[in-house]
Amino acid sequence: MFKEIYFVILIIHIFLSVAEFYACSNYTLMKYVDRRAVANVLDHGNVHAISDDFLDSGWYRIQSEAGEDMPTEPPGSFHCGTWYPIWLNGSLPTNIGEEIVGRVCLQSFDDNCSESWTIDIKYCPGNYLVYNLVTSISSSSGYCFGTEASRATVETSSTSVVINTNNPTNGTVDPCNDFNLVQYPNRRAATRILNFGEETAISDDFFDNGWYRVEKSTCEKMPTSAPGPFHCGTWYPIWLNGQLPTAKGEQIRQTMCMQSFTHKCLYSWDVDIKLCDGDYFVYNLTTSTTPLSGYCFGTLEMCAEKGEDESEPPKENSENEKKEQTTGHAIIALIVVLSAVIVILSILLVVYCRRSKRSETNGTGIPFSGKTIKTGNSPPLYKRDPSYANFLSRTCYDNPPQYLSREPSVASIGSVVPDRKLTPV
């Protein structure tokens, strides 16, 4: 019995070791790290506020020039790129391998800690921190990391509606030479329908603001009509409610619409689009305000198919996919370990029950305790027969019977009282 208990303890120890390894090696890189610094004040009207009420719970690591430490003092309203900053009301772990439970506070306009909850923080080998964050309970609130912002504001394009120039003004970088490639271009085609169960829906609510280009020239145009729900590899497609520029060097500002199940343009916002000299478009895209929504590119059937000459996803995407695969393997391993522990505990419970049952009986199988059922020559239960005696009824008279005088007594009164004389009345 002791061997089985020791084996269960060993399994639990292995499980805890795997969980510790999981925290430091399987994490997600935090989004918008530059905007989460304490010194970064929200730019109203130009930048969407960070809102971690859509953040997936899990372990996160911060990689930013502003630093990875969560502030331990209230940053102030509208700091950290959000309305209501979330800060650590305590201290961070300082020893490698140390894991603590810290309390975080949500700062409102009139209270430094209007809401609070706990998170796990671990100092991993390699001198970096990982945070086991949970979804915020309030919209327009976000976790803070770092002190000085690497860039205090996000650059916005010119306020003019149409710009016909090949040379950027005000010393800014030409977006035709400085852009990012759109990820998953083949899945963003208007003809591509989300394949439930096999694909993860594109969600551009974690999309970094900036200039983007679709590498495949035949699939770089945004659709100018509503594609329909579940198209473009997402739940809520984002399409262009306007026209693309037609002259080289032309930069225009157009309206983007997010299509829902019931509205073709439930939400809308403006973006800049430029037609570069190489006959390709660049889009100054901003973060979507809705989860499971994504920008659409390409209207042809061929855009939904992955060609042989299609480039591989960016390195960051490959690393994320590897981390997702590693995370999946770790989760499967944890499930197997837990299943084994449950099976072992069930077996131990059955063995224990059988031994307990045997201890209650002797060698002949007769229980030591408990009531025994007698069989054989037991006397029958007593049963009373009804009486058949007839009671005779008596006749009662209203007059008493005739008085009969009593026989004279043998003893004389004088013998009883010898000295007393009776006097007649």
Backbone hydrogen bonds, N-H to C=O, Kabsch-Sander energy under -0.5 kcal/mol:
donor,donor_aa,acceptor,acceptor_aa,energy
5,I,1,M,-1.9
6,Y,2,F,-2.4
7,F,3,K,-2.2
8,V,4,E,-2.1
9,I,5,I,-2.3
10,L,6,Y,-2.2
11,I,7,F,-2.1
12,I,8,V,-2.3
13,H,9,I,-2.2
14,I,10,L,-2.2
15,F,11,I,-2.4
16,L,12,I,-2.3
17,S,13,H,-2.0
18,V,14,I,-2.4
19,A,15,F,-2.2
20,E,16,L,-2.1
21,F,17,S,-2.3
22,Y,18,V,-2.3
23,A,19,A,-1.5
24,C,20,E,-1.2
25,S,21,F,-1.4
26,N,22,Y,-1.9
27,Y,25,S,-0.5
28,T,59,W,-2.1
30,M,61,R,-2.5
36,R,32,Y,-0.8
36,R,33,V,-0.6
37,A,34,D,-0.7
38,V,146,G,-1.6
39,A,147,T,-2.7
40,N,37,A,-1.4
41,V,39,A,-0.9
42,L,78,F,-3.3
44,H,42,L,-1.1
46,N,43,D,-1.4
47,V,43,D,-2.0
50,I,81,G,-2.7
52,D,141,S,-3.8
54,F,51,S,-1.0
55,L,52,D,-1.0
58,G,133,L,-2.3
60,Y,131,Y,-2.6
61,R,28,T,-2.1
62,I,129,L,-0.5
63,Q,61,R,-0.5
67,G,64,S,-1.2
78,F,83,W,-1.6
79,H,76,G,-1.6
80,C,37,A,-0.9
80,C,40,N,-0.9
81,G,40,N,-1.7
82,T,79,H,-1.1
83,W,140,S,-0.9
84,Y,140,S,-1.9
86,I,142,G,-2.1
87,W,85,P,-0.5
87,W,105,C,-2.2
88,L,71,P,-2.9
89,N,87,W,-0.6
89,N,103,R,-2.7
90,G,88,L,-1.4
97,G,123,Y,-3.7
98,E,95,N,-2.2
100,I,121,I,-2.7
102,G,100,I,-0.6
102,G,119,I,-2.4
104,V,102,G,-0.5
104,V,117,W,-2.9
105,C,87,W,-3.0
106,L,115,E,-2.8
107,Q,85,P,-2.9
107,Q,105,C,-0.6
108,S,106,L,-0.5
108,S,111,D,-2.7
114,S,106,L,-1.8
114,S,111,D,-0.7
115,E,106,L,-0.9
117,W,104,V,-1.6
119,I,102,G,-2.7
120,D,132,N,-0.8
121,I,100,I,-2.4
122,K,130,V,-2.4
123,Y,98,E,-2.6
124,C,122,K,-0.8
124,C,128,Y,-2.5
127,N,124,C,-1.1
128,Y,124,C,-1.0
130,V,122,K,-2.2
131,Y,60,Y,-2.8
132,N,120,D,-3.4
133,L,58,G,-1.7
133,L,131,Y,-1.4
136,S,52,D,-2.1
141,S,138,S,-0.6
142,G,84,Y,-1.4
144,C,86,I,-2.0
145,F,36,R,-1.7
146,G,69,D,-3.0
147,T,66,A,-2.0
155,E,153,T,-0.5
163,I,251,Q,-2.7
165,T,163,I,-0.9
165,T,249,G,-1.4
172,T,169,T,-1.6
177,N,174,D,-1.9
178,D,174,D,-1.2
180,N,211,W,-2.4
182,V,213,R,-2.1
187,R,184,Y,-0.5
188,R,184,Y,-0.7
188,R,185,P,-0.7
189,A,186,N,-0.6
190,A,298,G,-2.8
192,R,189,A,-1.6
193,I,191,T,-0.6
194,L,230,F,-3.2
196,F,194,L,-1.0
198,E,195,N,-1.3
199,E,195,N,-2.0
202,I,233,G,-2.6
204,D,293,S,-3.9
206,F,203,S,-1.0
207,F,204,D,-1.2
210,G,285,L,-2.1
212,Y,283,Y,-2.5
213,R,180,N,-2.5
215,E,213,R,-0.6
217,S,215,E,-0.8
219,C,216,K,-1.7
220,E,217,S,-1.0
230,F,235,W,-1.6
231,H,228,G,-1.6
232,C,189,A,-1.0
232,C,192,R,-1.6
233,G,192,R,-1.2
234,T,231,H,-1.2
235,W,292,L,-1.0
236,Y,292,L,-2.0
238,I,294,G,-2.2
239,W,237,P,-0.5
239,W,257,C,-2.4
240,L,223,P,-2.5
241,N,239,W,-0.7
241,N,255,T,-2.6
242,G,240,L,-1.3
249,G,275,L,-3.4
250,E,247,A,-2.1
251,Q,163,I,-2.3
252,I,273,I,-2.7
253,R,161,V,-1.2
254,Q,252,I,-0.5
254,Q,271,V,-2.4
256,M,269,W,-3.8
257,C,239,W,-2.7
258,M,267,Y,-2.6
259,Q,237,P,-2.9
259,Q,257,C,-0.6
260,S,263,H,-3.0
266,L,258,M,-2.2
266,L,263,H,-0.5
267,Y,258,M,-0.9
269,W,256,M,-1.5
271,V,254,Q,-2.5
272,D,284,N,-0.6
273,I,252,I,-3.0
274,K,282,V,-2.5
275,L,250,E,-2.2
276,C,274,K,-0.7
276,C,280,Y,-2.9
279,D,276,C,-1.5
282,V,274,K,-2.3
283,Y,212,Y,-2.8
284,N,272,D,-3.1
285,L,210,G,-1.6
285,L,283,Y,-1.4
288,S,204,D,-2.1
293,S,290,T,-0.7
294,G,236,Y,-1.4
296,C,238,I,-2.0
297,F,188,R,-1.9
298,G,221,K,-3.4
303,C,300,L,-0.8
304,A,301,E,-1.3
305,E,302,M,-0.9
307,G,305,E,-0.7
310,E,307,G,-1.0
318,S,314,P,-2.0
319,E,315,K,-2.6
320,N,316,E,-2.1
321,E,317,N,-2.4
322,K,318,S,-2.4
323,K,319,E,-2.5
324,E,320,N,-2.5
325,Q,321,E,-2.5
326,T,322,K,-2.8
327,T,323,K,-2.9
328,G,324,E,-2.5
329,H,325,Q,-2.4
330,A,326,T,-2.5
331,I,327,T,-2.5
332,I,328,G,-2.2
333,A,329,H,-2.5
334,L,330,A,-2.4
335,I,331,I,-2.3
336,V,332,I,-2.4
337,V,333,A,-2.4
338,L,334,L,-2.6
339,S,335,I,-2.5
340,A,336,V,-2.4
341,V,337,V,-2.4
342,I,338,L,-2.4
343,V,339,S,-2.3
344,I,340,A,-2.5
345,L,341,V,-2.6
346,S,342,I,-2.1
347,I,343,V,-2.3
348,L,344,I,-2.6
349,L,345,L,-2.1
350,V,346,S,-2.1
351,V,347,I,-2.5
352,Y,348,L,-2.4
353,C,349,L,-2.3
354,R,350,V,-2.1
355,R,351,V,-2.3
356,S,352,Y,-2.2
357,K,353,C,-1.9
358,R,354,R,-2.1
359,S,355,R,-2.0
360,E,356,S,-0.6
360,E,357,K,-0.7
361,T,358,R,-1.7
362,N,366,I,-1.5
365,G,362,N,-1.4
368,F,360,E,-1.7
374,K,372,T,-0.7
378,S,376,G,-1.4
391,F,389,A,-0.6
392,L,390,N,-0.6
396,C,394,R,-0.6
416,V,412,S,-1.0
416,V,413,I,-0.5
417,V,413,I,-2.7
420,R,417,V,-0.8
